[in-house]
């Protein structure tokens, strides 16, 4: 015999509740979740393509992860936890006879949020190991300095609008130009410590592009030496000094 329901048990009917993007992203409708009570959705994670927010088809492969934080006007409010490109979309960016550079590091935003950013960079041609190491170092410095001057929400929009990617390309172009620069992953780790915040503020005040000693030496090697006739005063002295034919005629 099948089990029967207990007397007095109330079965709540589940309803579809809309889930909206954060306010700084325009509160676009991400999806709907099926819950018995709206408060039951708090704490759940939602994955949605960034094209829903930007209406840009080129960002269809960029997925964002949101966390439902509460309820407002009958809809679930969220906050974004990170973004990630689909691996299949990143494979199309890599070409033959080029160097693919991956890097992952932790940075701190101006509102003391600790984030992890993973970069994908592709050079325009083959490069040596020394050059690729320098490109990674300068790219990390450029990205960290950029994020130190942005809040967490501003950093999200900067990645979507490709501002941070352009800042990285500008920071490394004197070392080696990049054909592709993309933030393939960006995730929130938590709150930064006071020491990490102080280090980020100091980094934000430093120039992004440095002129290294090796670059100075290389420039000095390629500078042509001035010839004797180019030196000041030599041409006048040459004109004043009589030639050998003039000396013989005078004799």
VOKOL-825484 format. One record per residue: x, y, z of N, C-alpha, C in turn; residue in one letter; residue number from 1. Coordinates in steps of 0.001 Angstrom, whole numbers, plus 524288, in hexadecimal, padded with zeros to 5 digits. Atoms other than C-alpha are relative to their C-alpha. Layout:
N
   nc1   nc2   nc3  cac1  cac2  cac3   cc1   cc2   cc3 type seq
     X     Y     Z     X     Y     Z     X     Y     Z    A NUM
...
//
This chain:
251
   nc1   nc2   nc3  cac1  cac2  cac3   cc1   cc2   cc3 type seq
 80350 7FB67 80000 80000 80000 80000 8037F 804DA 80000    X   1
 7FCDD 7FB41 80059 80579 80D3A 7FC4B 7FF34 80367 804CC    X   2
 80043 7FC90 7FB69 8088B 816E2 806F9 7FC56 80482 7FEEC    X   3
 803B1 7FBA2 8007C 7FE1D 82120 80945 80245 804CE 802A5    X   4
 7FE2A 7FB28 7FDB0 80055 82F52 80C91 7FDBC 800A5 8056B    X   5
 801C7 7FF12 7FAB2 7FF4D 83336 81AB9 7FBBD 80420 80006    X   6
 80444 7FC36 7FF8B 7F34E 83A9B 81EDE 80226 8054A 801A1    X   7
 7FE58 7FAB1 7FEBA 7F53C 8494D 81F54 804DB 801D1 7FD2D    X   8
 7FB5F 7FE67 802EE 80109 84961 8163C 7FE79 803BC 7FB9F    X   9
 80119 7FC16 803F4 8011D 85579 80DA0 8043D 7FFBE 7FBD1    X  10
 7FC60 80046 80468 80771 853F9 80053 7FFE4 80541 7FD2A    X  11
 7FFA8 7FAE8 80289 80C30 860FF 7FAF9 8013F 7FF4C 7FA3C    X  12
 7FF2B 80037 80591 80BAF 862FC 7EC7D 8049C 80385 7FE84    X  13
 7FB7C 7FCF3 801B3 8184D 8676B 7E633 7FE76 803B7 7FB9C    X  14
 80122 7FC03 803F3 81816 87396 7DDDA 80522 801C3 7FD8A    X  15
 7FB6D 7FDFE 802C5 82156 8794B 7D3D6 8010A 8059E 801C2    X  16
 7FE76 7FAD5 7FE18 828C5 884FC 7D953 8044B 80230 7FC86    X  17
 7FBEE 7FDC1 8036B 8307F 88E24 7D061 804FA 80140 802FF    X  18
 7FAD0 7FECC 7FDDC 83EFF 8900A 7D2D2 80260 80446 7FC98    X  19
 7FDFA 7FB8C 802E9 844EE 89D0B 7CEEB 805C7 800F6 8012D    X  20
 7FA74 7FEA6 7FF70 852D6 8A1C0 7CCDF 800A3 80466 803F9    X  21
 7FF21 7FBB7 7FC47 85925 8AB55 7D66E 7FE78 80549 7FDB5    X  22
 801C4 7FAD2 801A7 8551B 8B994 7D5EE 803EB 8029F 7FC64    X  23
 7FC1A 7FD6E 80345 86206 8BE23 7D003 8003D 7FD9D 7FA85    X  24
 80037 8027B 80522 85F79 8B4CE 7C49E 7FAA9 800A6 7FD75    X  25
 804F7 7FECA 8026B 851F5 8BA25 7C1C0 7FB69 7FCAF 801B7    X  26
 80433 8035E 7FE01 84A03 8AFED 7C936 7FD3C 7FD05 7FBA4    X  27
 8023D 8031E 80439 84808 8A7DC 7BCEF 7FDF3 7FAD6 8021D    X  28
 80249 804F4 7FE65 83FA6 89BA6 7BE3D 80392 7FB8A 7FE4E    X  29
 7FC5E 8043C 80123 84919 89036 7BF34 7FD28 7FAE2 7FEEC    X  30
 802CE 804EC 8007D 83FD6 884C7 7C127 7FB94 80004 803FE    X  31
 80400 800C4 7FBFD 83507 87F8E 7C9E0 80144 7FB0A 802FF    X  32
 7FF01 80486 7FCB0 83633 87623 7D539 7FAEF 7FE25 80272    X  33
 804C5 8025E 7FDF3 82BDB 86CCB 7DA5A 800B5 7FEED 805D3    X  34
 7FF97 80092 7FA52 82A38 86E20 7E921 7FA95 8006C 80269    X  35
 804FD 7FFAD 7FD34 81F45 86C7D 7F2FB 7FF68 80555 8028F    X  36
 7FFED 7FAD6 7FDA3 82303 878F8 7FA1D 8046D 8031D 7FD8D    X  37
 7FBCF 7FCE1 8026F 82ABD 8841C 7F42A 8050B 8000E 80327    X  38
 7FB4E 7FFDC 7FCBB 83409 88436 7FFC2 80335 7FAFC 7FF8B    X  39
 7FD18 804E2 800A4 837C0 87619 7FCA9 80433 8006D 7FBCB    X  40
 7FC35 7FF6A 80435 83F4D 87AFB 7F0DB 804F3 802D0 801BC    X  41
 7FB6B 7FD0D 7FE28 848BB 8833A 7F900 8048E 7FC45 800EC    X  42
 7FB56 8033C 7FF69 85667 87D8D 7F85B 80121 7FC8B 7FB58    X  43
 7FF26 80344 8049A 854A0 8763B 7EBA1 80356 802DF 7FC00    X  44
 7FCB8 7FDD7 8041A 85DF2 87829 7E046 7FD4E 7FF61 7FAB6    X  45
 8026D 7FFE5 80528 8597B 87B83 7D282 8043E 8010A 7FBEF    X  46
 7FC5A 7FF3F 8044D 86142 87A61 7C5E6 7FCFF 8020A 7FB47    X  47
 80293 7FDA6 80483 85DCE 882DB 7BA3E 8041B 8026B 7FC76    X  48
 7FC79 7FDB3 803CB 86440 887B7 7ADDF 7FFF4 805F1 80081    X  49
 7FF95 7FA58 7FF9D 86921 895B9 7ADDB 7FD07 802C5 7FBA3    X  50
 802E8 7FD92 80443 861D7 8981F 7A11C 7FAA3 801D9 801CF    X  51
 8050D 7FE50 7FDE8 85561 8995C 7A93B 80054 8059B 801FD    X  52
 7FF4B 7FAC4 7FDC1 85AE0 8A5A0 7AF99 801C1 803E7 7FBDF    X  53
 7FD9B 7FC59 803AC 862A7 8ABA3 7A466 7FD50 80025 7FAAF    X  54
 80259 80078 8053C 85AA5 8A737 79898 80423 7FFF7 7FBB5    X  55
 7FBB1 80059 803B9 867BA 8A4FA 791E2 800D4 7FA42 7FE92    X  56
 7FF6F 80585 80166 86806 89818 78A41 80586 7FDDE 8009D    X  57
 7FAA1 801D3 7FF70 876E2 89793 78B26 80137 7FE15 80581    X  58
 7FF2B 801AD 7FAA0 875A5 8953E 799E3 7FC56 7FB87 80190    X  59
 8037A 8045B 7FEE2 86CAB 889A2 798B3 802C9 7FB9E 802E4    X  60
 7FCFA 8041E 7FD73 87795 8808F 79D33 8023A 801B1 80543    X  61
 7FE31 7FE16 7FAE5 87A67 888E3 7A953 7FBB6 7FF0B 80404    X  62
 803D8 80169 7FC09 87328 882C8 7B4C7 8014C 8029D 80531    X  63
 7FF6B 7FD74 7FAED 87102 889E1 7C19F 7FD42 7FCCE 8042C    X  64
 80250 802D4 7FB91 86E13 883FC 7CEE1 7FDFD 803F2 803F4    X  65
 80293 7FC64 7FC65 8648C 88B0F 7D7C5 7FE4B 7FD0C 804E9    X  66
 8020B 80218 7FB1C 86042 888E8 7E5C8 7FB38 8031E 80190    X  67
 804CF 7FD6A 7FE62 85261 88BD8 7EA04 800A3 801E7 8059C    X  68
 7FF08 7FD97 7FAE9 85335 89541 7F571 7FB0D 8019F 802E8    X  69
 804C4 7FE55 7FD57 84515 89908 7F851 7FB7A 80090 7FC3C    X  70
 804B9 7FF32 80317 837BD 89D0A 7F358 7FEC3 805D3 7FFDB    X  71
 80198 7FA8F 8009C 83308 8AA0A 7EE0B 7FBDD 8004C 7FBC1    X  72
 8045B 7FF49 803A3 825F4 8AD07 7E7B1 7FE9A 7FAF0 7FD2F    X  73
 8019A 8050A 80228 822C7 89EB1 7E5A3 80405 7FD40 7FCAF    X  74
 7FBDA 8026F 80315 82FCC 89B5E 7DF04 804D2 7FF30 80367    X  75
 7FB39 80132 7FD1B 83C8F 89597 7E3CD 80451 803C1 7FE5A    X  76
 7FB81 7FCAD 8010D 847ED 89EFD 7E4E8 804FB 7FCBF 80058    X  77
 7FB34 80318 80042 8559A 89A2B 7E208 804CC 8037D 8006A    X  78
 7FAE5 7FD78 80067 863F1 89DAD 7E2AE 8037C 7FC52 7FCE6    X  79
 7FCC6 80332 8036E 86E07 898ED 7D8F1 804D8 7FE22 802E2    X  80
 7FB7D 8025D 7FD70 878AE 88FB2 7DD97 804A1 7FF3E 7FC5B    X  81
 7FBAA 800B8 803A3 880AA 88E62 7D14A 7FE1A 7FF02 7FA7E    X  82
 8011D 800FF 8057A 8817A 88C0C 7C2B9 80410 7FC3B 7FDD7    X  83
 7FC76 803D5 80255 8879E 881B2 7BA13 7FE7E 7FF1B 7FA4E    X  84
 800DE 80130 80586 88939 87FA0 7AB7A 7FFDA 7FA1E 7FF26    X  85
 80029 80589 8015C 885B4 8726F 7A5B2 80516 7FE81 7FD43    X  86
 7FB02 8018F 80271 89210 86ADA 7A1D7 7FFB6 7FFA6 7FA15    X  87
 80073 80079 805B6 88CE0 86859 7941A 8008B 80546 7FD53    X  88
 7FF8C 7FAC6 80251 88BFC 87705 7919A 8059A 801F7 8002F    X  89
 7FA96 7FE33 7FF8C 899FE 87951 7964E 80399 7FD3F 7FC23    X  90
 7FCB5 802D7 803B2 89FA3 86EEC 78D44 80023 802A3 7FAAE    X  91
 80036 7FD5E 8050C 89B70 876EE 7818F 803A3 804B8 7FFBD    X  92
 7FCA8 7FB60 7FFE0 8A442 8821B 785F3 805B8 7FEBF 7FF0B    X  93
 7FA88 80198 80077 8B0EC 87A49 784FB 80117 7FE61 7FA5D    X  94
 7FE61 8014A 80554 8B7ED 87958 777E6 8057E 7FDB3 8000D    X  95
 7FAD0 80244 8007D 8C410 87276 772FF 8041B 80450 7FFA5    X  96
 7FB7B 7FC78 80037 8D180 878C7 7739D 7FF61 80495 803BB    X  97
 80094 7FC07 7FBF8 8CD97 88076 77FAE 800C8 7FD84 80550    X  98
 7FF2A 801E4 7FAAF 8D04E 87F5A 78E2B 7FB1C 800EB 8033D    X  99
 8047F 7FF9E 7FC84 8C508 87C92 79771 801F2 8007D 80598    X 100
 7FE40 7FEF0 7FAB0 8C718 8823E 7A508 7FB52 7FFED 803A8    X 101
 803FF 80037 7FBEE 8BEBF 87ECA 7B0D4 80255 801FD 80516    X 102
 7FE36 7FE0A 7FAF3 8BFB7 8857B 7BDF1 7FB5A 80059 803B6    X 103
 80406 7FFCA 7FBF8 8B805 8850F 7CAA2 8025E 8027D 804D9    X 104
 7FDF5 7FD48 7FB6A 8B9C9 88E38 7D636 7FB79 8027F 802F8    X 105
 803DC 7FD93 7FC8A 8B289 894D7 7E163 800FA 805E1 80016    X 106
 7FFB8 7FA4C 7FFCF 8AF94 8A367 7E159 7FBFF 80204 803EB    X 107
 80376 7FD84 7FC25 8A896 8ACEC 7EA5D 7FD9F 804D8 7FD85    X 108
 802B5 7FB73 80216 89E63 8B6F9 7E64B 80019 80470 803FC    X 109
 7FFD4 7FB66 7FC9C 89CBD 8C488 7EC09 7FC49 7FF8D 804A9    X 110
 80389 800C5 7FB8D 8917B 8BFF6 7F4C2 80159 7FB20 8031D    X 111
 7FDDC 80435 7FCBB 89A0F 8B573 7FB1A 7FDAB 7FAAF 7FEC7    X 112
 801BE 8052A 801A1 894E5 8A9E0 7F349 804A0 7FD21 7FD81    X 113
 7FBC1 80327 80232 89EA6 89F15 7F06B 7FDD2 7FC98 7FBA5    X 114
 801F5 802C4 80494 89CDA 89946 7E2E4 80476 7FCF2 7FD84    X 115
 7FC38 802F2 80328 8A3A6 88F39 7DA70 7FEAD 800CB 7FA46    X 116
 800AC 7FF22 80592 8A58C 89262 7CC29 803C5 7FC73 7FD09    X 117
 7FCE6 80375 80357 8AA67 888E5 7C1D4 80002 80239 7FA7B    X 118
 7FF61 7FD79 80511 8AFBC 88E8D 7B53B 8017A 7FC06 7FBD5    X 119
 7FE4D 802C5 804B3 8B119 888CD 7A7AB 80237 80408 7FC3E    X 120
 7FD69 7FC5E 8038D 8BAE6 88FE3 79F0C 8027D 7FCF3 7FB8C    X 121
 7FDC2 80269 804A8 8BF4E 88C98 7914F 80340 8041D 7FD34    X 122
 7FC8E 7FC5A 802AD 8CB06 89329 78AF4 7FF0D 7FFD8 7FA1B    X 123
 800C0 7FFB4 805A7 8CB66 8972D 77CB4 80394 7FC50 7FD04    X 124
 7FC71 803B6 8027C 8D6AF 88DF1 779C3 802E5 7FD19 80456    X 125
 7FCF5 802F5 7FC3C 8E036 884C6 78042 8034E 803A6 80360    X 126
 7FCF1 7FCCE 7FC68 8E75F 88A22 78C26 8034B 7FC76 80374    X 127
 7FC87 802FA 7FC99 8F278 885B5 794EB 7FDB6 7FF98 8057E    X 128
 801E0 800BD 7FAA8 8F0A1 88128 7A2D5 800D1 804E2 80348    X 129
 7FF09 7FB31 7FD11 8F6A8 88D96 7A825 7FBEC 80427 7FEE2    X 130
 803F4 7FC20 80165 8ED11 89615 7A0BE 7FAB8 7FE8A 80243    X 131
 80513 8019E 7FDE6 8E141 88E0E 7A4CB 7FFBE 800BB 805E8    X 132
 7FFEE 7FF1F 7FA59 8E56F 88EC5 7B309 7FF45 805CA 80144    X 133
 80094 7FA67 7FF23 8E6A0 89D8B 7B21D 7FA7B 801D4 7FEAA    X 134
 8055B 7FEA1 80165 8D961 89E81 7AB64 7FC4B 7FE88 80470    X 135
 80356 80199 7FB98 8D30E 896D2 7B679 800A4 803BB 8049E    X 136
 7FF0D 7FC8F 7FB89 8D981 89F82 7C0AD 7FD65 80546 7FF39    X 137
 80248 7FAE1 800F5 8D540 8AC28 7BA4D 7FA10 7FFBA 7FF99    X 138
 805B1 8009E 80044 8C794 8A6FA 7B781 7FDA8 7FF87 80571    X 139
 801E8 80082 7FAA1 8C5F1 8A325 7C5B5 80014 8053D 802D1    X 140
 7FFA3 7FAE9 7FD75 8CA8A 8B07D 7CA34 7FBD7 803BA 7FDE4    X 141
 803E2 7FC88 80257 8C1AC 8B7B4 7C095 7FA83 7FEA7 801E7    X 142
 80532 8019A 7FE3B 8B5BB 8AFB6 7C48C 7FF37 80139 805C5    X 143
 80078 7FEF4 7FA68 8B874 8B103 7D324 7FF67 805D5 80112    X 144
 80073 7FA57 7FF4E 8BA5C 8BFB8 7D210 7FAAD 801FB 7FE33    X 145
 8052B 7FE68 801EE 8ADDA 8C10E 7CA28 7FBC6 7FE94 803F1    X 146
 803FB 801BC 7FC47 8A5CC 8B920 7D3E0 80058 802F6 80522    X 147
 7FF63 7FD1C 7FB1C 8AB6A 8C0AF 7DF62 7FD4C 8054C 7FFD8    X 148
 802B3 7FB03 8008F 8A4DC 8CCE4 7D9FB 7FA32 7FF5D 7FECB    X 149
 80577 80112 80139 897A3 8C65A 7D7BC 7FD6D 7FD14 80487    X 150
 802EC 8033A 7FC55 88D1A 8C149 7E0C2 7FEDF 7FAAF 7FD7D    X 151
 80108 8053D 80217 888EC 8B329 7DF47 7FBFD 8002E 7FB9B    X 152
 80402 7FF9D 8040C 87CC6 8B6A3 7D789 80211 802E6 7FB36    X 153
 7FDAA 7FD46 80472 88472 8C03C 7CF1F 803B8 7FC6E 7FD08    X 154
 7FC74 803AF 8028F 88E70 8B58F 7CC69 7FCF8 7FC20 7FC9D    X 155
 80341 80389 8031E 8839B 8AC7C 7C7B7 7FE89 80293 7FAD6    X 156
 80195 7FD3D 804C2 87EB3 8B693 7BE12 804BB 8014E 7FC94    X 157
 7FB4C 7FEE1 8030D 88CAC 8B9E3 7B9F8 801A5 7FB44 7FCCB    X 158
 7FEC6 804C2 802EC 88EE1 8ABBC 7B601 7FC08 7FF29 7FBA8    X 159
 80413 800A7 803FE 881D7 8AB22 7AED2 800CE 803DB 7FB8D    X 160
 7FF2A 7FBF3 803F8 884FE 8B7CD 7A7A7 8058F 7FFF8 7FDCD    X 161
 7FAB9 800DA 80202 89309 8B319 7A505 803B3 8048A 80138    X 162
 7FC83 7FBC0 7FE83 89958 8BE9B 7AC05 8050C 7FDE9 80263    X 163
 7FB57 80219 7FD7E 8A29C 8B66F 7B431 80367 7FD1F 7FC0B    X 164
 7FCFC 802A6 8040D 8A6A2 8AE70 7A84D 80339 803EC 7FCE0    X 165
 7FD2F 7FBF3 802DC 8AA59 8BAEF 7A126 80468 80246 80349    X 166
 7FBE7 7FDFF 7FC8F 8B1FD 8BFB7 7AD07 804A3 7FC43 80032    X 167
 7FBC1 803DA 7FFFB 8B9DA 8B30F 7AD25 80309 80032 7FAE5    X 168
 7FD59 7FFB3 8050D 8BCCE 8B3D9 79E9D 80351 804ED 7FF90    X 169
 7FD05 7FB28 80007 8C12D 8C1DE 7A05E 804D1 7FF94 80376    X 170
 7FBA9 8007D 7FC5E 8C9EC 8BE07 7ABB7 8046C 7FC90 7FE0C    X 171
 7FBF9 803B4 801C0 8D141 8B333 7A483 801AE 800E6 7FA60    X 172
 7FEE6 7FF72 80597 8D1CB 8B871 7969B 805AA 8017D 7FEEC    X 173
 7FA8A 7FE92 800E2 8DF8E 8BE0C 79855 8039A 7FB4C 8008A    X 174
 7FCF2 804C8 7FF84 8E47B 8B0A1 79C36 7FEE8 7FC4D 7FB7B    X 175
 80197 8035F 80450 8DCC1 8A875 7926A 7FA2E 800C7 7FF1E    X 176
 8059A 7FEFD 800EB 8CFB0 8AB79 78BE5 7FCD0 7FB00 8004D    X 177
 8038C 8046E 7FF70 8C429 8A294 78EA1 7FBD2 80038 7FBC7    X 178
 80451 8006C 803B7 8BA93 89DD8 7846E 7FAD3 7FF2B 802D0    X 179
 804B8 8012F 7FCF8 8B0E2 8991E 78EC6 8013F 800C3 805C0    X 180
 7FFAB 7FF96 7FA49 8AEEC 89CC0 79D08 7FA7A 7FF8C 80222    X 181
 8053F 800EC 7FDFF 8A33A 89767 7A467 8004E 7FE2E 805A9    X 182
 8007F 801D2 7FA9B 89F57 895AE 7B2A0 7FC6F 7FB35 7FFE2    X 183
 80320 804BB 800C3 89AFD 8878F 7B17E 7FD00 7FE77 804E5    X 184
 802D6 80100 7FB20 89704 8869D 7BFD8 800C2 80496 803B8    X 185
 7FFD2 7FBD2 7FC1A 893E2 89087 7CA68 7FC47 7FE7E 8045C    X 186
 80332 801E9 7FBB0 88F10 88C50 7D7D9 80114 80323 804F6    X 187
 7FF91 7FD73 7FAE8 88C96 89295 7E501 801C1 7FBFC 80408    X 188
 7FDF0 80375 7FBF6 89491 88C6E 7F003 7FE32 80180 80573    X 189
 801A8 7FE42 7FADA 8902C 894A5 7FB91 80228 80564 80137    X 190
 7FE01 7FAF3 7FE32 89495 8A03A 80399 805F1 7FFCD 8007D    X 191
 7FA58 7FFB0 7FFAA 8A2BC 8A49B 802EC 801AB 801DC 80569    X 192
 7FDD7 7FE51 7FB02 8AB37 8A6A4 80EE4 801FE 8059C 7FF89    X 193
 7FDE1 7FAA1 80039 8B005 8B44E 812AB 80550 8004B 7FD4F    X 194
 7FAE5 7FFFC 80292 8BDB6 8B0A0 80E2B 7FF71 7FFA2 7FA13    X 195
 800DE 8008B 805A0 8B8B3 8AC77 800D4 7FDB6 80500 7FDAB    X 196
 8023B 7FB0D 801DC 8B0E0 8B911 7FF94 8043F 80425 7FF8F    X 197
 7FBB8 7FC31 8002B 8BCF2 8C149 802D1 8039F 7FEF9 7FB63    X 198
 7FCA6 80155 8046B 8C516 8B9E9 7F8CE 7FD69 8016C 7FAD2    X 199
 802CE 7FEAB 804CD 8BA89 8BBE7 7EE82 7FFF8 805E8 7FF19    X 200
 7FFF0 7FA4D 80095 8B9F0 8CA93 7F12B 80556 801EC 7FE41    X 201
 7FABB 7FE75 801A5 8C8B6 8CBA8 7EFD3 800EF 7FE8E 7FA4B    X 202
 7FF5C 801A3 8056A 8C840 8C41E 7E30B 7FCFE 80381 7FC4F    X 203
 8033C 7FCB0 80362 8BD8E 8CCDC 7DDB0 802AB 8052D 7FEC0    X 204
 7FD5D 7FB04 800DD 8C673 8D8D3 7DEF8 804BA 7FF7A 7FC76    X 205
 7FB61 800CB 80331 8D19C 8D2BA 7D73E 7FE8B 8001C 7FA35    X 206
 8011B 80026 805A9 8D2AA 8D453 7C86F 7FF8B 7FA6D 7FE20    X 207
 800F8 80547 801F9 8CDCB 8C8B4 7C0D7 8048E 7FE17 7FCBB    X 208
 7FBD0 80187 8038C 8D8AB 8C8A3 7B6A4 8052A 801EB 80223    X 209
 7FAD1 7FEA4 7FE25 8E6B2 8C863 7BB4F 803E5 7FF8F 7FB8D    X 210
 7FBC6 8004D 803CA 8F2DD 8CAE6 7B34F 80482 7FD13 80288    X 211
 7FC18 8034E 7FD8C 8FC31 8BFEA 7B6A6 80573 8016A 7FE25    X 212
 7FA95 7FEEC 80162 90B05 8C097 7B65E 80181 7FD3C 7FAF4    X 213
 7FEC9 802DD 804C8 90B69 8B633 7ABBD 7FE24 80306 7FB38    X 214
 80201 7FCEC 8045B 90313 8BECF 7A310 80389 804AB 7FEF0    X 215
 7FC7F 7FB98 800AC 90C2C 8CA50 7A58C 80508 7FE57 7FD36    X 216
 7FB3B 801E1 8026F 9181F 8C23E 7A1F8 7FF1F 7FEC9 7FA42    X 217
 8012F 80152 8056A 91182 8BD74 7959E 7FF93 804E5 7FCAC    X 218
 80071 7FB27 802EB 90E64 8CB51 79194 80562 8026E 7FF15    X 219
 7FACC 7FDCF 80098 91C68 8CF81 793FA 8030E 7FD23 7FBC2    X 220
 7FD36 8030F 803EF 92174 8C47F 78B4A 7FE72 801A5 7FA8A    X 221
 801FB 7FEBF 8052B 918EB 8C89C 77FE5 800D3 805BA 7FE86    X 222
 7FF14 7FA80 8014C 91C87 8D713 780B6 80517 80068 7FCF9    X 223
 7FB23 7FFAE 80312 9267E 8D9D4 775D2 803A7 8042C 8023B    X 224
 7FC20 7FC3C 7FE17 93307 8E08C 779CC 800B2 8046D 7FC13    X 225
 7FF56 7FB7E 8036C 93553 8EE2A 7747D 8053E 7FFB2 7FD32    X 226
 7FB28 80014 8030B 93F5C 8EEDD 76993 80353 804CE 80154    X 227
 7FC70 7FBBB 7FEB9 94B27 8F7EF 76A52 7FE17 80517 7FDA4    X 228
 801B8 7FB3C 80292 9455A 90171 760A3 7FB0E 80232 8025F    X 229
 804CD 7FE31 7FD9E 938A0 9021C 7685A 800F2 802DD 8051A    X 230
 7FEF5 7FD84 7FB08 93F44 906D7 774B4 80088 805DA 7FF33    X 231
 7FFC3 7FA48 800AE 93E37 91596 776DC 80597 801FA 7FFE9    X 232
 7FAE1 7FDA5 8006B 94A1C 91D7D 772BD 803A4 7FD46 7FC49    X 233
 7FC7D 802E6 8035F 95051 912DA 76A69 7FFB6 801EB 7FA64    X 234
 800A2 7FE4F 80562 94A98 917BB 75D81 802B5 80541 7FF15    X 235
 7FD83 7FAF2 8008D 94F84 92598 75FE3 805E2 7FF7A 7FFDC    X 236
 7FA61 800D1 7FFE7 95D25 920CD 7634A 801EC 7FDB7 7FAE0    X 237
 7FE70 80264 804F2 95D71 918AE 756EB 80031 80403 7FBA9    X 238
 80005 7FC02 80402 95A2D 92489 74E9A 8048B 803CA 800B5    X 239
 7FBC6 7FC5B 7FF04 9646C 92D34 75519 8054F 7FDA7 7FEB0    X 240
 7FAF8 80274 800E9 96F76 92348 7537C 800F9 7FF87 7FA1A    X 241
 7FEF8 8003A 805A3 975D4 9248E 745BB 8011C 7FA7D 7FE3D    X 242
 7FF10 8052A 8022B 97664 918C2 73CF8 8059E 7FF85 7FE34    X 243
 7FAA6 800F3 801A7 98309 912A0 737E7 80132 802B6 7FADB    X 244
 7FF2D 7FD6C 8050E 9812D 9183C 72A11 800EF 805D4 800C2    X 245
 7FF47 7FA72 7FF05 97FEC 925F6 72F76 8055F 8011E 8023A    X 246
 7FACD 7FF47 7FDB7 98C9D 92449 73718 8041A 7FFCD 7FBB6    X 247
 7FC35 80073 80434 9940E 91FD7 72AD8 7FFEA 804C7 7FC68    X 248
 80055 7FB5D 80359 98EEE 92B54 722C3 80277 804B4 8029F    X 249
 7FDD7 7FB85 7FD1B 992D2 934E6 72D30 805EC 7FFC0 7FFF5    X 250
 7FA61 80084 8000E 9A094 92F45 72D67 80238 8015B 7FA9C    X 251
//
